[in-house]
């Protein structure tokens, strides 16, 4: 296997920025990649911040993400809609070998079972669309849990159910689609705040739901390992395809 460059893009907003900066995912990824695999980790924040390159510096452009919407419905639009904005974003995203996406807190404030069913349906459709886009690899990062002042126990339970369902392969997340369960890594497991942001990962301001720097550091290592594994798999797939092409006899 020869050295290959795998281009990864992380589509995110504020929590993803924390993982990149406080968690140093880029540095961790470089440190654990196999020698034969070189990965470039790009990222796309809010449209006003745009795209950053493998060195973490802005490249001066944006996709842009239609309406800045990275919630399940917004992602579904990008990968299935025929409108110009969606097609433009989809075309630029599919220039990358691996696409990792993280929605905001919308999945952590599920107010009813009907809303949960609606979100599940969107994820089923999104994952089905991704399955059709192989060999591009996709990584779905579940949303972070909320602090107690921003949710209640019923909402937290629904959010935990959704994350467990996704992590267990919900909606057909197999093959070229993987899931990293950020929610479960950050949520309290038991007690009155089960399914909410664990006390050790909260900030000082009670209404601020963004995980703290410790959370970013604790999660960045496991996430980097998942990205490294996906990058290595992508290289192996590319090598296999190349060998298969070489073995195909030419017509005489």
Secondary structure, DSSP 8 states (H G I E B T S, - for coil): ---EEEEEEEE--HHHHHHHHTS-HHHHHHHHS-TTEEEEEEEE-STTT-EE-TTS-B-S-----GGG--SHHHHHHHHH--SHHHHHHHHHHTTSSEEEEE--GGGG---SHHHHHHHHHHHHHHHHHHHTTTTSEEEEE------GGG--HHHHHHHHHHHHHHHTTTTT--TTEEEE-HHHHHB--SSTTTTSB-GGG--SSTT--S--HHHHHHHHHHHHHHHHHHHHHHHHHHHHHHHHHHHS----
